[in-house]
Amino acid sequence: MSGERRVLRTPAGAELARTLHARPALGVAAHVMQGEGLEIVRIRVERPALILVDRGIKTVKPERGAAVRAMPGQALLLAGGQTVDFHNRITDGERYEARWLMFGGVVLDDPYYLATAERLHAGKAAMPRAQALRRVPPGLADAFERARRALAPDPSLPDTVVRQQLLEVAHWLLAQGLVLRAPMEDARISGRIRAMLSARPEDDWSAAAIARALAMSEATLRRRLAAEGASLRELIADVRMASALVLLQATSRPVSEIASAVGYDSPSRFAVRFRDRFGFAPTAVRGHARGM
């Protein structure tokens, strides 16, 4: 109907359930909830992502390119391998809520998908790093939710089936003129370190351990980081804080448990570092004053 906006309702039974599921080679699914409107800056998005907004308004500002926003019932498509700013606003006085689906390289390396994308977009300009989908077709919304649920732990569901369900979403996006592409491998030493730390943020990452894992001396490690304008201490802290933010948004684990999960023995020290990085306390993400 002309002028009517279709609101995508959160699936039954999931109204108040934060979730975070991953099959690392295939993808990650998250159901994000915030009890306060927050501006979250300089977040690294490694994988291409499709975000369906259920409540509130989400604005994304890439490092390069124009800001885009999505209202309830709309979606955002983000390219992987970029740093962005997020602004999640609450409009109903209750909470912000969105569902994420992030795609792994094993999915996007599918030959048929790549050939179809190349044929449809041959000769066209490069796509923006962030795009809004003002109308989400029912078929895409259904495929999105099936793929999101498929990423949940289930030994009876083979990876090959999950991969096909994620590819179904990718092909629905192609039908809307949108291409998901795996990011180019980050050749910077800081990018390699970030990827390594993100897999195990709770580990005790010393300069010696990281240099050993990268088969180089500590002096070479520090010299190469300095050439990129990065420091090891800041990289470790940033990866841990970004991991903590995801756990706060997409799980119901206690803050003390999240602190431990990202390498902090002291919850109070973790809270100080989190506030220093984002400008708000970990409890602000949950909106404890609102009973979340």
C-alpha positions as CSV (number, residue, x, y, z in Angstrom):
1,M,0.0,0.0,0.0
2,S,1.3,3.4,-0.9
3,G,2.9,5.3,2.0
4,E,2.5,2.4,4.4
5,R,5.5,1.2,6.4
6,R,5.7,-2.5,7.2
7,V,7.0,-3.0,10.7
8,L,8.9,-6.2,11.2
9,R,7.8,-7.7,14.5
10,T,10.3,-9.5,16.6
11,P,9.6,-13.3,16.4
12,A,7.3,-14.7,19.0
13,G,9.0,-15.8,22.2
14,A,12.0,-13.6,21.5
15,E,10.6,-10.3,22.6
16,L,12.9,-9.9,25.6
17,A,15.6,-12.4,24.7
18,R,19.1,-11.2,23.9
19,T,20.9,-13.8,21.8
20,L,24.4,-14.2,20.3
21,H,25.2,-17.3,18.2
22,A,28.2,-18.0,16.0
23,R,29.5,-20.6,13.6
24,P,32.8,-18.7,13.0
25,A,33.4,-19.7,9.4
26,L,29.8,-19.2,8.4
27,G,28.4,-16.2,10.3
28,V,27.2,-14.6,13.5
29,A,23.7,-13.8,14.6
30,A,22.8,-11.3,17.4
31,H,19.6,-9.9,18.9
32,V,20.7,-6.6,20.4
33,M,18.8,-4.6,23.0
34,Q,19.6,-1.4,24.8
35,G,17.8,0.3,27.6
36,E,19.2,3.8,26.7
37,G,19.9,5.7,23.5
38,L,23.6,5.7,23.0
39,E,26.2,6.9,20.6
40,I,29.0,4.3,20.1
41,V,32.0,5.5,18.2
42,R,34.9,3.9,16.3
43,I,33.6,0.3,16.1
44,R,35.3,-2.1,13.8
45,V,32.9,-4.1,11.6
46,E,34.9,-7.0,10.3
47,R,32.2,-9.0,8.5
48,P,29.5,-7.8,6.1
49,A,26.3,-7.3,8.1
50,L,22.6,-7.0,7.6
51,I,20.8,-5.3,10.5
52,L,17.0,-5.3,10.9
53,V,15.7,-2.6,13.2
54,D,12.7,-3.6,15.4
55,R,12.5,-0.7,17.8
56,G,14.1,2.7,17.9
57,I,16.2,4.4,15.2
58,K,19.7,3.3,14.1
59,T,22.1,5.7,12.4
60,V,25.5,4.5,11.0
61,K,28.3,6.8,9.9
62,P,31.1,5.1,8.1
63,E,34.7,6.5,8.1
64,R,34.2,7.2,4.4
65,G,30.8,8.0,3.0
66,A,27.5,9.5,4.1
67,A,25.6,8.5,7.3
68,V,22.5,6.3,6.8
69,R,19.7,5.5,9.2
70,A,16.9,2.9,9.5
71,M,13.5,3.2,11.2
72,P,11.6,0.2,12.7
73,G,10.8,-2.2,9.9
74,Q,13.8,-1.1,7.8
75,A,17.3,-2.5,7.5
76,L,20.9,-1.5,7.1
77,L,23.6,-3.3,5.0
78,L,27.2,-2.7,6.1
79,A,30.3,-3.6,4.2
80,G,32.9,-5.6,6.2
81,G,36.4,-4.4,7.0
82,Q,35.5,-0.8,8.1
83,T,35.2,1.4,11.2
84,V,31.9,3.1,11.8
85,D,30.0,5.2,14.4
86,F,26.6,3.9,15.6
87,H,23.8,6.0,17.1
88,N,21.0,4.0,18.6
89,R,18.0,6.1,19.6
90,I,15.0,5.1,21.7
91,T,11.7,6.4,20.4
92,D,9.0,4.6,22.4
93,G,10.4,5.3,25.9
94,E,11.3,1.7,26.4
95,R,14.3,0.3,24.4
96,Y,16.3,0.1,21.2
97,E,16.2,-3.4,19.6
98,A,17.7,-4.8,16.4
99,R,18.6,-8.2,14.9
100,W,22.0,-8.7,13.3
101,L,23.2,-11.2,10.7
102,M,27.0,-11.2,9.9
103,F,28.3,-13.3,7.0
104,G,31.5,-15.3,6.9
105,G,33.9,-15.7,4.0
106,V,32.9,-19.3,3.4
107,V,29.4,-18.1,2.5
108,L,30.4,-15.2,0.3
109,D,33.0,-17.2,-1.6
110,D,30.3,-19.3,-3.2
111,P,31.1,-19.4,-6.9
112,Y,27.4,-19.1,-8.1
113,Y,26.8,-16.2,-5.8
114,L,30.0,-14.4,-7.0
115,A,29.2,-15.0,-10.6
116,T,25.6,-13.7,-10.2
117,A,26.7,-10.6,-8.3
118,E,29.4,-9.9,-11.0
119,R,26.8,-10.2,-13.8
120,L,24.3,-8.0,-12.1
121,H,26.8,-5.3,-11.2
122,A,29.3,-5.3,-14.0
123,G,30.4,-1.8,-14.9
124,K,28.6,-0.2,-12.0
125,A,30.2,2.1,-9.5
126,A,31.4,0.7,-6.2
127,M,28.6,0.3,-3.6
128,P,28.5,2.6,-0.5
129,R,30.0,1.2,2.7
130,A,26.6,1.6,4.4
131,Q,23.2,1.4,2.8
132,A,19.6,1.6,4.0
133,L,16.9,-0.8,2.8
134,R,13.7,1.2,3.2
135,R,11.4,-1.7,2.4
136,V,12.3,-5.2,3.5
137,P,10.4,-7.8,1.3
138,P,8.6,-10.5,3.4
139,G,10.7,-13.2,1.7
140,L,13.9,-11.5,2.8
141,A,12.6,-11.0,6.3
142,D,11.7,-14.7,6.6
143,A,15.0,-15.9,5.1
144,F,16.9,-13.6,7.5
145,E,15.1,-15.1,10.5
146,R,15.6,-18.7,9.4
147,A,19.4,-18.0,8.9
148,R,19.6,-16.2,12.2
149,R,18.0,-19.2,14.0
150,A,20.1,-21.7,12.1
151,L,23.3,-20.2,13.6
152,A,22.2,-21.3,17.1
153,P,24.0,-24.3,18.5
154,D,22.3,-27.4,17.0
155,P,24.3,-30.6,16.3
156,S,21.5,-31.9,14.1
157,L,21.9,-29.0,11.7
158,P,24.9,-29.5,9.4
159,D,27.1,-26.5,8.4
160,T,26.2,-27.2,4.8
161,V,22.6,-26.5,5.5
162,V,23.3,-23.3,7.5
163,R,25.5,-22.1,4.7
164,Q,22.7,-22.5,2.2
165,Q,20.3,-20.6,4.5
166,L,22.8,-17.7,4.7
167,L,23.2,-17.8,0.9
168,E,19.4,-17.5,0.6
169,V,19.6,-14.1,2.4
170,A,22.5,-13.0,0.2
171,H,20.5,-13.8,-3.0
172,W,17.5,-12.0,-1.6
173,L,19.7,-8.9,-1.2
174,L,21.0,-9.4,-4.8
175,A,17.3,-9.2,-5.9
176,Q,17.2,-5.7,-4.2
177,G,20.4,-4.7,-6.0
178,L,22.6,-5.1,-2.9
179,V,25.9,-7.1,-2.9
180,L,27.6,-8.6,0.1
181,R,31.3,-8.9,-0.4
182,A,33.9,-10.3,1.9
183,P,36.4,-7.7,2.9
184,M,39.9,-7.8,1.5
185,E,42.4,-9.4,3.8
186,D,43.9,-6.8,6.1
187,A,47.6,-6.8,5.4
188,R,48.4,-4.4,8.3
189,I,50.0,-5.9,11.3
190,S,47.4,-4.1,13.5
191,G,44.6,-5.8,11.5
192,R,46.2,-9.2,11.9
193,I,46.6,-8.6,15.7
194,R,43.0,-7.4,16.0
195,A,41.7,-10.6,14.3
196,M,43.8,-12.8,16.6
197,L,42.8,-11.0,19.8
198,S,39.1,-11.0,18.8
199,A,39.0,-14.8,18.8
200,R,40.2,-14.9,22.4
201,P,39.9,-11.6,24.1
202,E,40.1,-13.2,27.6
203,D,43.7,-14.5,27.1
204,D,46.7,-12.8,28.8
205,W,48.1,-11.2,25.6
206,S,51.6,-10.0,26.2
207,A,53.9,-8.5,23.6
208,A,56.0,-11.7,23.7
209,A,53.0,-13.9,23.1
210,I,51.7,-11.9,20.2
211,A,55.2,-11.6,18.6
212,R,55.6,-15.4,18.9
213,A,52.2,-16.0,17.3
214,L,53.2,-13.7,14.4
215,A,56.7,-15.3,14.1
216,M,58.6,-12.1,14.7
217,S,60.6,-10.4,17.4
218,E,59.1,-8.0,19.9
219,A,61.2,-5.2,18.5
220,T,59.9,-5.8,14.9
221,L,56.3,-6.0,16.2
222,R,56.6,-2.6,18.0
223,R,58.3,-1.0,15.0
224,R,55.6,-2.2,12.6
225,L,52.8,-1.1,14.9
226,A,54.5,2.3,15.3
227,A,54.7,2.7,11.5
228,E,50.9,2.2,11.4
229,G,50.3,4.7,14.2
230,A,49.1,2.0,16.6
231,S,50.1,0.8,20.0
232,L,49.8,-2.8,21.3
233,R,48.3,-1.7,24.6
234,E,45.5,0.4,22.8
235,L,44.8,-2.5,20.4
236,I,44.3,-5.0,23.2
237,A,42.1,-2.6,25.2
238,D,40.0,-1.7,22.1
239,V,39.4,-5.3,21.1
240,R,38.4,-6.2,24.7
241,M,36.0,-3.3,25.0
242,A,34.4,-4.0,21.6
243,S,33.9,-7.6,22.6
244,A,32.4,-6.5,25.9
245,L,30.0,-4.1,24.2
246,V,28.6,-7.0,22.0
247,L,28.2,-9.2,25.1
248,L,26.4,-6.4,27.0
249,Q,24.0,-5.8,24.0
250,A,23.4,-9.3,22.9
251,T,23.5,-11.5,26.0
252,S,22.1,-11.4,29.5
253,R,25.4,-12.4,31.2
254,P,26.2,-10.4,34.4
255,V,28.6,-7.6,34.0
256,S,31.1,-9.3,36.3
257,E,31.1,-12.4,34.1
258,I,31.5,-10.3,30.9
259,A,34.5,-8.6,32.5
260,S,36.1,-11.9,33.1
261,A,35.2,-13.1,29.5
262,V,37.3,-10.2,28.1
263,G,40.3,-10.6,30.3
264,Y,39.6,-8.5,33.4
265,D,39.8,-10.0,36.9
266,S,38.3,-6.9,38.5
267,P,34.8,-5.8,37.4
268,S,35.5,-2.3,38.8
269,R,38.6,-1.9,36.7
270,F,36.7,-3.2,33.7
271,A,34.0,-0.6,34.3
272,V,36.5,2.2,34.4
273,R,38.1,1.1,31.2
274,F,34.7,0.7,29.5
275,R,33.7,4.2,30.5
276,D,37.0,5.6,29.3
277,R,36.5,3.9,25.9
278,F,32.8,4.6,25.2
279,G,31.9,7.5,27.5
280,F,29.2,5.6,29.4
281,A,29.1,2.8,32.0
282,P,28.5,-0.8,31.1
283,T,25.2,-0.7,33.0
284,A,24.0,2.1,30.6
285,V,23.8,-0.5,27.8
286,R,21.3,-2.6,29.6
287,G,19.3,0.3,31.0
288,H,19.0,-1.1,34.4
289,A,16.8,1.8,35.5
290,R,14.3,0.5,33.0
291,G,14.2,-3.0,34.5
292,M,16.3,-4.6,31.7
